[in-house]
Amino acid sequence: MIDDVGDEKVDEMKEKQIDTPMPEPITPRQFPRYTPRRLKKIHVIAIGLAMLLLLGAVIAVYIMNQPAPITANIIVDILPGNSVPSNVSNMSNDTKISFNATVLTPQQKQCVNQLNSFYANTYVGSLEQGIPSCVFSEIPPEATNYTMTMDNVRKGNITAQYFCTGLDTGYYKQPDFYPASLYPSYLSPSATGHIIYGYGSYLSELLAGVKAGDNFSSCVYINTIPSASMYQGLAFSTVVYGGAGSGVAFKQQTKFSDGTKTVGTEDMSQYFSVDVVPDYILLGPTFPYVSGDWSQKVRLDIRVSPNTPSGKYMIVLGPNGRIPSDVETEWSQEHPGNYVRSSSTGFYTDILLMGVQVS
């Protein structure tokens, strides 16, 4: 009996096995088809992702190595009203020459004729509006909020960072951006004589409070002074002074926190890395018309060494850099008889005095 029961169960199990459907065999179509074309597409996508990651890493490194936005306590040195003096260099002797029609360019001759006509007639209304159009034909349009912004600039109601990054050509190329406005030079009959060259800077002084290891930037605007007729090449140099003594001093009212205006003459350049951008410029004339390049922005990117001792320092921006010989040759050829390198004039003046207090 036991054997019969066992046989019946075995038969039952066999029947179940027979009735259970077998799984269908897996064909190659059920696997992903990595054809050469598909593999190439995946390869391209992988390369693209890798390049994006690499680009992100490069951008991150670039940003880390850039001077940080100005977080230092930079005090912009601005006197009340419009009386801030700019640094000016112009020869005191033999600076007047007569215009000679044979050496004038067509544009210069046109403006001289228009100015002579302007001076010969009584103009009713604003004299500034009556100045011949050729004089300011190369000046870009004035910024929409120019008057309000410049009022804040004159009063010192701006940050040093805004002074550096917030003022475009709609501001700093305008005839009255600088304290020494261009308008007065065109409001008197001076077309028979003019100044040969001269440059100014705005600001001419400022003070920064930083910590050792800080990076910051500052700007200075450099212009051809009114009534100057020559193109001028300027290349920039920097020196950092410090130490005890009183060899280098602010010329205006700027003072360090201890109430003094001076630092010693010891060279402290090992503690500061100063990059000037650009490192040379060509300033255009302001008479008998105003060149589009009469005013330019120059930026100083400054890195303070972590090892810099606490104290006060003076960064001096000067015009004693070197203009590449090929560039100077090009400028001389473009403006024959009407180009001068400022460092060759025998007259030197500092462009910017930047006091730095390191805590």
SULBELDA-V993147 format. One record per backbone hydrogen bond with DSSP energy under -1.0 kcal/mol. CO is the residue of the C=O (numbers start at 1). NH is the residue of the N-H. Records with the same first field share a line. If there is no record, write none. Layout:
CO: NH + NH
//
This chain:
1: 5
2: 6
3: 7
4: 8
5: 9
6: 10
7: 11
8: 12
9: 13
10: 14
11: 15
12: 16
13: 17
14: 18
15: 19
16: 20
27: 30
28: 31
32: 34
33: 35
35: 39
36: 40
37: 41
38: 42
39: 43
40: 44
41: 45
42: 46
43: 47
44: 48
45: 49
46: 50
47: 51
48: 52
49: 53
50: 54
51: 55
52: 56
53: 57
54: 58
55: 59
56: 60
57: 61
58: 62
59: 63
60: 64
61: 65
63: 66
72: 74
73: 209
75: 207
76: 78
80: 83
100: 103
105: 109
106: 110
107: 111
108: 112
109: 113
110: 114
111: 115
112: 116
113: 117
114: 118
115: 119
116: 120
126: 130
132: 135
135: 290
136: 139
143: 146
145: 149
146: 150
147: 151
148: 152
149: 153
150: 154
151: 155
152: 157
153: 156
159: 163
160: 164
161: 165
162: 166
168: 171 + 172
169: 173
170: 143
171: 174
174: 177
175: 182
179: 181
183: 186
184: 187
188: 190
190: 193
195: 229
196: 230
198: 225
199: 89
200: 223
202: 221
204: 353
206: 355
207: 75
208: 357
209: 73
210: 359
211: 214
214: 304
216: 302
218: 300
220: 298
221: 202
222: 296
223: 200
225: 228
227: 195
228: 286
231: 340
232: 283
233: 342
234: 281
235: 321
237: 318
239: 316
240: 268
241: 314
242: 266
243: 264
248: 263
256: 259
260: 256
261: 250
263: 248
266: 242
268: 271
269: 272
271: 305
273: 303
275: 301
277: 299
279: 236
281: 234
283: 232
285: 291
291: 294
293: 284
294: 224
296: 222
298: 220
299: 277
300: 218
301: 275
302: 216
303: 273
305: 308
311: 358
313: 356
314: 241
315: 354
316: 239
317: 351 + 352
318: 237
324: 328
325: 329
326: 330
327: 331
328: 332
329: 333
330: 334
331: 335
335: 338
338: 231
340: 233
341: 344
342: 345
352: 317
353: 206
354: 315
355: 208
356: 313
357: 210
358: 311
//
